[in-house]
Amino acid sequence: MPIPHLASTPALDLEKRILAAKPAIEHWLRKQWKHHTVPFYCSVDLRNSGFKLAPVDTNLFPGGFNNLNPDFAPLCIQAMMIAVEKICPDAHSVLLIPENHTRNVFYLQNVAALQSIMQQAGMNVRIGSLLPEITQPTTIPLPDGQSLLLEPLQRNGNKLVVENFDPCAILLNNDLSGSIPDMLRNLDQTIIPPLHAGWATRRKSWHFSAYDNVAQDFAELIGIDPWLIDPYFTSCGKVDFQEKEGLDCVAAAVDEILSQIKEKYTQFGIKEKPFVIVKADSGTYGMGIMSIRDGAEIYKLNRKQRNKMTTIKEGTVVKNVLVQEGVHTLESIHQAVAEPVIYMIDHLVVGGFYRVHMSRGVDENLNAPGMHFVPLPFDATCMQTNPEARPDAVPNRFYIYGVIARLALLAAAIELERYTQASSLALAEAQ
Amino acid sequence: MPIPHLASTPALDLEKRILAAKPAIEHWLRKQWKHHTVPFYCSVDLRNSGFKLAPVDTNLFPGGFNNLNPDFAPLCIQAMMIAVEKICPDAHSVLLIPENHTRNVFYLQNVAALQSIMQQAGMNVRIGSLLPEITQPTTIPLPDGQSLLLEPLQRNGNKLVVENFDPCAILLNNDLSGSIPDMLRNLDQTIIPPLHAGWATRRKSWHFSAYDNVAQDFAELIGIDPWLIDPYFTSCGKVDFQEKEGLDCVAAAVDEILSQIKEKYTQFGIKEKPFVIVKADSGTYGMGIMSIRDGAEIYKLNRKQRNKMTTIKEGTVVKNVLVQEGVHTLESIHQAVAEPVIYMIDHLVVGGFYRVHMSRGVDENLNAPGMHFVPLPFDATCMQTNPEARPDAVPNRFYIYGVIARLALLAAAIELERYTQASSLALAEAQ
């Protein structure tokens, strides 16, 4: 597929500063990776409004490896070798546990891509399914002529295995949205990422709280207002949209965030109309998300909207919500709105793609059910810069995306560390 | 340049075994990199005779980064990021010290390629020249329209600097063939690779002695005869070809190696005529090398041949010689003999090229002065294998080359460790 040029964004002071500070930034990042244990892999959804560039979602179980540019597969393989060295140096056999979407062929292509990257990096990889209907090895044909072999997971004491395969590590590509299956508890094998990286425990507000700190430090490093890379947010607990409980908190939070945004828009002379995103504090797949411009709207949701906000993936009921500054997306391809998604293995940016949607507005969530987005693989890496090109031209823009994505990755590392510390503290106090 | 297919080699048991054992090999290599400090960068010349695949030269100051396939530049950049993290995590400014060949435009393109890789990896890099005639910043135009800025090195106490640039590390791309310049001694900055990796101290026989051990372990891992990847060798000291001193040792060594080879050729049913290579035990650039088939030839060298064996790069006089089993090269392109050269940054194989020579035989040294070799960049990475292709087809062959090259890299790591241990022992004994 030929890669069209993107509608260009106004040249940004932010972009110029990031490009000029490349050696300082890479040096600072090296220091961070020395002090923090980075997640095994990660994808970050970004929003680029022309005046602001920020992560809006950080996924610790990335599901779009099939959308990356095949030309950069070697980068993924090399990064995977590094990730394996750091996180499971003694492993040579890995059991990959995917999501339970056997009918989503796009997702299954992602699983096949991930398996291939790991195999090329020198690992034995087999795929163990949590689905009860996978009772025997099942080959699923894929559109590209390849196929995927799903095998039934078996618990063997404190080990998970598939027939004739004794893996030293488990790689989760399942975000544990519903809950942590019993089968995965108390295993002797290394589980990557750790179980508490799943949505059964993880909270977006914890992530963005860690990101606040990262953005603050980074902004200081390159001399910018941290707001330029960090969306305002707050959260509310005990919300039930169905029963109309806890709505006061949400409405007040919306209005508070809106007034904070307005202040910044005035300060920077921005003419756009502010909006906020209300979404489930745990969860993914763009479910339970809405875009609003006034706190009062929260009380006027119709039944369909309230349903949408109540039940998300795998029937999980939303109780905690995140209220986050909306960031417009200015990037578009043939009038279609586009949102960049950046992929990382260990701390290395291995590529990205645009999520392009033909019928959505600049202030809407693009990761919505039934959106049928078109993935548009990046045609350049996120490492190489060109000092002679415009700061917002490819590949400079992609480098900048890679920097902001790595800030979100660092926030994820800190978020997981804090969770571990908090849990051991809670455990110690309970004893 | 389109990449022609290579004359194919007979399918080898060796190749099949390496491909089948990929997970075991990568796992074994991961273990080695945990226990050994790997050189910052390295290139390895290989010989593939169809029945034997072996390294014949391991260069710790690689000079052909410009010959790699530009499509794989991202791999070099990513590997450079890893190398910097491991070896000089606190550095953000590096002074690159090249060889003193200001007139060799091929070499200068290598320096430019290396500088670009480091800059794209986020380092500030400037080039300090040891040449006395570089008394002020000198821009040298390159054929591709780029240019290279050479600056005079200045010693500032225990630091090497160039004007307005205070580097935290020195990267040598100068193999110190003659001797270690005083300017480089007793510096407070990190020097990469260490000074003892240069030819002023390094010996090929030490390298191949370390390689013997590595090849032995690897052969055991995959169940092969280590000879299939390891050339026989021995060395002689106090040799003076000019004065015809020490020739008995060389002639006897040649005959001994020849008889060892003959035994193996008989064992494996190989019909080729054995030959040995006699070369300087320290040094590079293919100087001081000859190919012979009988120990008696050593006494019959004419004046020109004796001169060639006596004085090598920068007027260094050969005293120690390496006598090594010759490995035929079976690879050819349009009837021209080809020798693969593999490039590594840290422990990562980033690419390679063929050194192609139109007028040399299968049993001659291809890295000879005035050889005007044609570099033919590899058109695939050395990581990706294709289980459905022949074991000797690209990309499988390149993967195998990458494995053998990494064995030589590991030998270099061990060789440098042994040298450090031996030096501190000598120092301790002297006190």
Interface residues (C-beta under 8 A of the other chain):
Chain A: K22 P23 A24 I25 E26 H27 R30 K31 W33 K34 D71 F72 A73 P74 L75 I77 Q78 A79 M81 I82 V84 E85 P89 D90 A91 H92 S93 Q120 A121 G122 M123 N124 L348 T381 M383 Q384 T385
Chain B: K22 P23 A24 I25 E26 H27 R30 K31 W33 K34 D71 F72 A73 P74 L75 I77 Q78 A79 M81 I82 V84 E85 P89 D90 A91 H92 S93 Q120 A121 G122 M123 N124 L348 T381 M383 Q384 T385
